[in-house]
Amino acid sequence: MSSEFEEGEFLSLEEEEEDLPKPKPRRTMKKPKPPKQPKPKVVKEITAEVVDMEVLGDYGGSHQVCWPIQDMDCPDCASKAAKAIGRLGHVSEINVSATNGSVSIIVDLDKGGMSEVSSILRSLGHSPDIIHQEIKGVKAEAIAQRHNISTKGLPRLFRRQPGVLDCEIDKEGRILLQIAPDLKPEFRKALDEALKSVIGSTYQLSESKSRRITPGQWRLIGSGVSFIFLILILGLKFVGVTNPYLIGGLGALGVLAGGMKMFSHAVANLRNRQMGFRVLTSLAVLGASYLGHWDEALMVVILVSWTEHMEAEALIKARKAMQGGLDRLPRTARRITKSAFGAMSVISSMSLAPTNSKESDGFEEIPVDLLMKGDTIEIRSGEFIPADGIIISGTGSVNKAPLTGESVPFDVAKGDELQAGLTLIRGPVTLKVVAVGEDTRLSGLIQAVHTYREQPTRLQGMLENFTSIWVPFVLVGAVVAGFFQPENGLNTVLLLWVVACPCALLLAAPVPHAAGLASASKNGAIARGGDVLEALAKVNLALLDKTGTLTSGKPRIGEIILGKGYKRTTALELAAGLEASSNHPYAQSIIELTKKEGLTPVKISGLKDGESGVHGRFSGKTVEMVRATKEGLSPKLDKALAEAFAQGHGASVLKKDGKSVALFTFVHDDLRPGAVELVKDLHSHGINVEMLSGDNQDAVNALATEIGLPEAAAHGEMSPE
């Protein structure tokens, strides 16, 4: 889009709903006249009812949609935007998130469109934060002629299609659309059919390459210009220049440059029946300007612009940090065609990256949104799982750390259930899909996290309630005060508006909280929101996650217990050779120790994954690194294995031609530096500490003892819910 200054058509819903002029009825001529050559004329901005019925299609019903928006950086703005949207009769379950910078609604397409919601948000300064899509090879003039409307009226036609948030026609006649992301397949199909009906043929969309200045950038540029004019005015006053026309001219230019965005938002607030603080700040600036206090007017403009910019930047950084490991679905899935079912081949552990599928292979790469319940998909080693499903063939191991916190991969086989978003460490496996999209366990967790993030802070809530009363009180009270001073009434009103502007109060809550969130994320602590920061002052119980919080979440080698007649260096080099191409955490710890001791892994031929580990050949003999069991172990190794399991450690055994070479034990979690001191400091402040983990209870108890917690305060085998 162009700039905020050119978007007056979005300032009110009434303008969107204004009826276009209807064509006048034709009159019957009394006498036939010879036909005249029609003169070229401008096509009137009309939309015939028949065109409306054809291009709107029959897609309706209620649908949940969500899209990112710009400049949503404070809970007060989110609250006022939600109230403004709530005036629309076809929208429900509105959630405007300052934390995520997005809006989520349920829209009834039988009663209205999504563009009306976007129009109101745009008028408040919250345009869709979505890249424009150009309809390739299609010019606006041709589509306008097709529907007998002017080019100027064409954007309205496109905005009425399901899924379209906005439409623009640029100077070159290109049609640029903003379409809501992550639409469901049936919704996307309806949008596709609607656009085909409008365009008259099939079409292609491509990202628009035009560079646009965002509202935030306009605000920053404007405040910079205002700052320059403020310095000029202060400099002129310092050297004794008092020419009111010169000072007034410079001040007016500075106020317009930096305050136009604020003024437009104030007008939008009034039209949407919202008494936002920009209404009062705008009146304060206008009042100071009228009184000739240009430096005060420019200071308010700069203060509001810079504070909003700093808060927005802090929240953007916090949003990135708060994404965590939850948003981890792949973009595509490998669906198995009926002809290929059951014809899967074993994939070597060295093939960790996804490969391009071909129809002849019996697989098809499809967008993950097109997956349906009942589909059969293949996941290979190192890939993310795209949907919840049941394993119907194959074995492997999966990293469940994002769900349970357990650092060691979990072995899976036929009949086990896998969740979307997890990583298949070793495979391949074939899944029958049981849940996709919003029905997956991962989606439920993401929704829960996003919901709890939006809790408003106590201080912010108090200030919102105060300003909702204060702003109209000042507006009316100042007029009443001016009425009782008829000689200088106008000046009294303007002065009260200036001095009563609660800029510092309104900005006192969101800025510290945004800065606190950003500072916390920078130091590795992700706070759900400002309400959490406030609540920390009253905490008397700390629940600490084990993996990744108290521990590194990275296994390390505990001991290497050798079989009779074998050397440590030989065992380590052989194990490193077997694990050279594996991405298993145990394998990585072996490789790191080999490098640290300056050893070189031996070359193993015929590497392949098995059900319990990795196998290969070395010097004509079979070698393997497999999961440790009591079977075939010497008494010495059997005793070491029992001790490792008792301490909650893992173990693998290295074998050559079926004989045990060495037993490797692995400490699943090593304490992070300062973990013990953290627990002691919390105890010293009267805060009780308990540890939570999805790991097994024995491992959790062992770690609790190490950091000075009783076993009663250690809770293992817990789920994220």
N, C-alpha and C positions, 0 to 999 in steps of 0.2 A: 504494500500500500504506500501511498505517498507519505504525507506527514499528518500529524494530529490536526494541523490547522485546516486541512482540506476535507475533514470528515464530518462536517456539520450534519449530514443526512442521518448520522447514527445517534444524534443526541436525544431522541425521544422515540418511544414506541408509536406515538400517535402518527409520526411522519411515516413510519413503516406501514401503518394500517390505512393511510389515506387512500381513498378510492380514486382510481384513475378515471378521467373523463370517458363517458360512454359515447359510442358513435351515434350521430343523429339519424333519425328515421329518414328514409328516402321518400321524396315527394314525386307523385305521378305527374308527368308533363302533359299539358293539354294538347300540344301540337308537336308532331315529330319534327325534329330539326336535323339538318345534315351533321354527321359526326365531325367533331373538331379534333385536331391533333392535341393530345393532352400536354400541358406545359409541365416541365420538371418542377417538382416542389418537394419540400422537406416532409418526410413521413411523420405524422403526428405520433405523440407518445401515447399509444393506446394498446391495450391487450384485449383482444376479443375473447368472449367467454368460451367460445369453442376451442380456442388455442389453450386456454387455461385447463380445460377438461382433458385435452389430449396430452399436455406435457406434464401434468401433475402426477399421472399414474394412479394406481389404486393401492399403493403400499401404505399401510396404516398401523394402528396398534400402539401400545406403549413400549418404549425401549430405553434401556439405560445406556447413556453415552458419557464419555469423559474426554476432555481435551485440555492441554496446557494453555495457560494464559500469561500474558506479560504483566510486569509491574505489580504483581500481587505479593506484597511484602509486609503486610501487617494484619493482625486479626481484626482490627477495626474496619479496614477496607474490605476484608472478606465478609464480615457481618453485614455491612451496608450493601455490598454487591448481592448477597444472598437475598436480602429483603427486597431489593429492586427486582430481581428475577422472579421472586415470589408473587409479584403482581400479575404475572402471566397466568392465564387460566389453564394452559395445557402443560404446565411443568410442575413436577412434584419431587419430593425427596432430594432437595437441593443441598449440595455440599460444596462450598467454595473453600478451598484449602490454601491458607497462607504458607503452610509448611511445604507443601508440594508444588505450589504455584499452578493449581489446576482447578477445574470445575467439573462436578459430576452431577448429572440430573437424570430423571426419568421423564421423557417427553412423549406426549400423546400426539402422534403425527396425524390423527384424524381431526385434531383441533388446531394445530399450528405447527410451525417448523422450528428447526434448530437455529436458523439464522436470526430469528427474533431475539433469542437469548444472547447470541453473540453480539447483536447490535447494541443491546443495553450494556453489556460488559465493555464493549468498545467505547461507548460514550463515557463510561466511568474511567477509562484509561487502561482497560484490560483486554487488549486485542488478542486473538488466538496466537499463540507462540508456535505457529506451524508454517512450514515452508510452502509458498505458493506453487501450485501445479498449473502448468500451461497446457492447454489443449493444442496439441501439435497439428500444424497444417490447417488450422481453422481460424478465420478472421471474423471479427465481431459483426462487420457490415453484412456479411453473407447470412449469418444466423438471424440478424435483425430483419432483413428483407424476407426471410423465410416465414417469420411469424408476424410480419406487417407491423413492426414496432420500430421505434428509433433506437439507435445504438445506445443512447443515454438510458433507456428503459430496460436494456438487456440484462444488466446485473441483477435486477429484481427478479427476472424470470428464473435465472440460475439459482438464486438464493432460496427459491421455493421448492427446490428438489431435496429429497431426503439425504441427510448427511453433509450437505453443503453449508458451511458456516459463513462464507463471504465470497463475493465475486467482484473482480475489477476488470476494467478495460483500459489497457495502457495506451500511450500515444501512438504506438505502432499498430493498434487494433488487435493485439493479442488478448485472449480471454484467460484470465488468471483466477484459479479457484483455490480456496482453502477448505479442505475436506477433513472432517473429524477422523482421528486415527483409530486403529484397532476396532473397526466395525465388525460385527458378526457377519459370517458368510452370507446369510440371507439378506441382511441389511445392505451389504456391499453389492449384492446382485441387484437389489432394487434400485440402488443409486446408479449402477451401470445401465440398467434399462431406461431409467429416467433421462440420463444424459444422452443416450442414443436417440430417444424420442425428441429431445430438444435440438440436438445437432443434426439429426436426420440420417446418420450413418454411424458406423463403428468409429472409434476414436482412440487416441493414445494420449496419456498424460506424461509430462516430464517436468522435473524440477525447474522452476524459473531461475535463471542465472542473474537476474537483476539484483543489485545490491541495494538494500533498504536501510534507512536509518531508523533504529528502534525508538519507541517513545522514551526509554531510559537515556538513550544517547542524545535525543533532542533536549531532554531536561538538563543533561550535563553541559551540553553546548550553550544552552540558554543561560544557565547560571554562570558559566564562565564569561559570557558577554556582559552579564549584569555586574559581575565583579570588576571588570575593566572600567565600566562606566562609574561604579562606586568610587574607585581609586581616582578617576579623573575629577569627579565632583569634590571629593575630599581635598585633592591637590589644589583645585581652583580656590576653594574656600581658605585653604592655608595661606595662599599667596595674596589673598584679599580680593579676589574676583567675586562680585556679588550680583552680576547681571542675572535677573530672574529668568529671562528668556533663554539664555545659554544654559544655566543650571537646569531649568525646567525641561528644555529639549533633550539634554543628555539623560536626565532622570527618566523621562517618558520612554525614550528608546530602550534604556536598560530594563525598565519594568515590563515593557512589551516583550522583549527578547527572553527574559527569564520567567515571566509570570503568565504567558499565554496558556501554557499547558495547565497551570493551576486554575486559571480563570475558566477554561473550558470544562474542567472537572467540576468546578463549583456550579456552573450552569447545569451540567448533567445531573448533579446531586439534587438540585432544586426541582428539575423536571421529573426526576424519579422519586420525589418526595423524601429525600434523605438529607438531614441536616449534618453533613460532614464538616470536619474542621476546616476543610478548604473554603467553605462558604465564609467562615469568619476571617480566615487569613486573607482571602481575596478582598473582603470588605475593608480589612485593616490596611492593606496595601493601597486600595483606592482612596481611603480616607486620608492616609498619610500623603498621598500624591496631591490630593485636592488642597491640603493645608500647606503644601510646599516643602514638606519634610522628606525630600527625595532620598536622603541617605538612610532614614529609617525604613522607607518603603523598599529600597533595594536590599537592605539587611534581612528583612522578612522573606523576600523572594529567594535570596541566596541560602538562608537558613533552611527553609522548607525543601528546596531542591537538593542541597547537599546531604541533608539528613536522610531524605528518602533514598538517595543514591547509595549512601553508605549502608543503610539497612537492607536494601535490595541485594547489594553485593555480599553482605554477610550471610543472608539467607540462601543465596545461590550456592555458596561454598558449603553451608551446612546441609543443603539438600543433597549435594553430591556425596558428602560423607555419609549421610543417612541411608543411601541406597543399599549399603551392606551387601550381603551375598544372596539376597532374596530374588532380585530381578535377574534371573539367570536362565531363562528359557532360550533354547536355540531358535533361529528363524525358520529352519526347515526341518522336515522329518523324512526318513527313508521308509516309504510304505512298500510292503511286499505285495506284488500282484499274485493272483491266484495261480498262475502258471509256475511261479517260482517258490511257492510255499513248500517247505520241507526240503528245498534244495540248497540250503545254506552250507557254505564251506567254512572251516575253521580259519580264523584270521590270526596271523602271527602277532605276538606282543609288540613287534616293531612297527606295526601299522596303527599308529595312534591317531592320525589325523583323518577326518572324514574324506571319503573319496567321491568323485563324481559318478553318479549312477546312470545307467543306460537302460532303455526299455528292454534290450536284449538280455540284460542281466536279471530281469525279473523284478527290478526295483524301480521306483520312481521317486524323485526328489520333489516334495510338495511343500508349500508354505505351511507352517505349523497350525495356522488358523483353519486350514482345510481338513485337518484330522477330525475323524468322527469316531464315536464310541463303536467298538467292534472291529475297527481296523487292525491289521497286523503290521507291526513295524519292527525294523531291525536297528539295534544300537550296537556300535562297535567300541572297542577300547578307546578310552580318552574322550568320549563324546558325552554331552549333556543329554539327559533323558527328557524328551519333549512332552510327555503326557503320563498320567498314572496308568499303570497296566500290570498284568499278571504274566510272569515268564511262562511261555509254553514250550520253549526249547533253549538249550544252551546253559552254560554255567559261567560264573564270573565273580567279581567283587565290586562293591559300590561304596563310594565315599558318602557317608550319612552325616558328616560333620555339620552341614547347614541346618539339619533338622534335629539331631540329637547331641551334637557337640563331641561325639566320640571320634577320636583322631585316627583310629585304625579302621581300614576298610572292612566291610561286612560281606562275608561270602553269601552268594545267592545262587539258587538253582531253580529247576522247574517247580512251578506252583507258588513261588515267592512273589510278593507285590513290590513294585518299585514306584517311587514318587517322582513327579516332574521336577526338574531343576537339580536333581542329584547328578553326580558324575560317575559313569561306569569306568572304574579303574581298569578292570580286565574283563574281556568279553570274547566274542560277541554273544548277545542274547536276542531272542525274539519275544516281543511283547504283544499281548492282545490288549488293546486300549480299553480301559474301563471308565476313564474320566478325562475330559479335555477342558482347556480354557478356564473359565471361572469355577468349574466344578472340581478342579484339582486341589489337593491339599496345600500346595504351594500358594495358589491364588487365595485360599482362605487365610493363610498366614499373612500374606501381603496386605489383604484388606483389613485384618485385625490391627496390624502395625500402623497402617495409614489412618485408621479410625481413632486409635488412641493418641496419635500425634496431635490431633486437632483440639485437644482439651485446652481451653483458654486459661491464661494465668489469672490468679486472683486479683493481682494489681491491675492487669489489663482490663479485667471485667469491671472493676471499680471505676477506672478512668472512663471507660465507655459509657457507663451509667451516668457518671458525672457530666461528661461533655454532651450527652444527649439532652440533659436539662440545661446546662450552662449556655450552649450556643443559642438556642431560641430565647433564653432569658436575657442574654446580652443584647441580642438584636432588638427585642421589644423594649427592654428596659432603657436602652440608650435613647430610643425615640421618645419614650415617656419623659425622660430627664430633659431632653431638648425642648419638649413642649412647655415645661415650666420655666424655661429661659428663652423667651421669644426673641430677645435682642441678639443672642448668639447661639441660637438653637442648633443650627446645622453644624457649627464647629464643635459643639458639645457632643452631638451624636457621633461624629467622626472620631473625636478624641477618645470617647469611651470604647468604640470599636477597636481602636488601635491598642490601647493599654489593656483591654480585657481579653485580647487574643491569647488563648492558652497554648501557644506553640510549645513552650518548654515543657508544660505539663503533659501535653498530648504525645510528645516525643520521648518523654522520660521513661516510659515502660517498654516500648518495642525495641528501641535502640540497644539498651543494655542487654535485653534478652537475646537479641540477634547476635550481638557481639559475644555473649556468653556461649551461645550454641556453637559459633564458629571457633572460639577459643577451645572449647571442650573437644570438638572434633579434631582440631589440629593436634591435640595432646592425646588422641586415641580414645576419648570417651564420647560416645554418641548419645546425646540427650534427646528424648522424645520431643520435647518442646520446652517453652519457657516455664510452664507450670512445674515441670520436674526440677528445674533450677531453684525455684522458690521453695519447693518442698524439702530440698536437701537440708535446710536449716533446722528442720524438725525431725530428722531421721533418727530412729533408735534401733533399727534393724537393717543390716546390709545383707542382701542375697547375692552372692557372687557366683557367676558361671565359672566352671572349672577350665574347660578347654579354651585357650585363647585369651583368658583373663588372668587366671592364676598361673596357668602353664602356657608354654609356647604352642601347644597343639601339634608338635612335631616329634615323632618317635626318634629315639637315639639308641645306639647299641649299648646294652648293659654289660653283658659278658660274652666271651667266646670260649666255650668249653670244648676242648679237643678230644677226639677219639684216640685210641691207642695207636701210636706210631705216626701221627700227623703233626706237622708244624703249623704255627699260627699264621705265618706269612703265606704259606701254601693255601691254607683254607680261605683266607681273606681274598687272595687273588682269584681263586676259583669261584668264590661266591660273587665277586664283583664282575667277573666275566659273564656269569649267568644272568645277572641283573642289569647288565650294561644298557639295555634298551627298554627297561621297565620303568613305569611311572608310579609304582607302588611305594608308599612312604618307607616301608622296610628297605626296599631296594635303594632308595635315595640315601638312607643313613649308612648303608654298606659302602656305597660309592664314595660318599664324603669321607668316611674313615680311611678308605683305601688311598685317596688323594692326600689326606692329611699325613699319612705315614709314608708317603713317597713310593707306594707300590704301584705296579702296573697290572691291570686286569688281564687275564689270559683270554685268548680268542676261542670262543665256543662256536661250534658249527651246529646247524639244524635246530636253532632255537625255536621253541614253540610253547604256548601256554597249555597247561593241563588243568584238571579239575582242582588240584590242590597246590599248584605252583608252576614253576617254569622248568623246562627240560631241555637237554642238548647233549652233544657228544664232544669229548675231549680226549685226544690220544687214543682213539678207537674205543673208548669206554663211555658208558652212559652216565651222565652227571645230572643232578637235579637239586633244586632248592625248593623245599616243600614245607607245608604246614606241619609243625611238630606234633607227633602223637607218641604214646608209649610203645607202640608196636615197633620192634626191631632195635630198640635202644639198649645200649649197655647199662649196667647198674649205675655207673657214674653219671651218664647223661640223663638217665631216668630220674635220678635224685635231683639233678640241677633243674630239670623240667618242672618237677613238682614244686620246687622252691619258687621258681619264676611265676607259676600260676597262682601260688598262694599270695604273692605280692602284687598280683594284678598285672603282671608283665606278659608280653607276648613272646612267642618263640618260633623259630624256623630251624629246620635241620638240613644240613648239606650232606648229600649222599653221592657215592661213586659205586656204580654197579650194585646198588641196593644196600651197601654198607655205609654206616654213619661215619662221616668224616669229622663233623663238628656241630655243636648246638649253639645257635645264635639267640640270645635273649634280647628283648627290646623293651626299654622303658617308654611307655606310651606317651607320657607327658613329663617333661622336665620343667621344674619351677622357673618362672620368669624372675629376673633380678628384682628384688624389692618386694616379692610377694609375701614373705614372712613378716617383713617390717610393716607392710600395709595392714595385715591382720592385727599386729600388735598395736599400731597407731589407732585403729578403729576401736579396739578394746579399751585403750587408754582414754578415749573420748566418750566412753559409756555406750558404745554402739555394739550390739551383738552381731556376730557374723555367722552365717550359714552358707554352705556350698551346695550348688545345684549342678547336676550333670546328667547327660544321657548315657554316659559310660556305665560299665557294670559296677555293682556296689562294692566289690572287693577293691577295685582300683581307686574308687572314690574314698573309701575308708583309709587306704594306705596313704593317699595324698593328704587327707585331713590330719592324720597323725604327724606328718612331716611339717605341716605349717602351724601346728599347735591348736587344732580344733578337735573337739570330741567327736566320736563316731555318730552321736545323736544329731550333730549339726551337719552331717554329710548325707546328702540325698542323691542317690544314683538312679539310673534307668528311668529318667524322666523324659517326657515328650515336650515339644515346644508349646503345645497348647496349655 
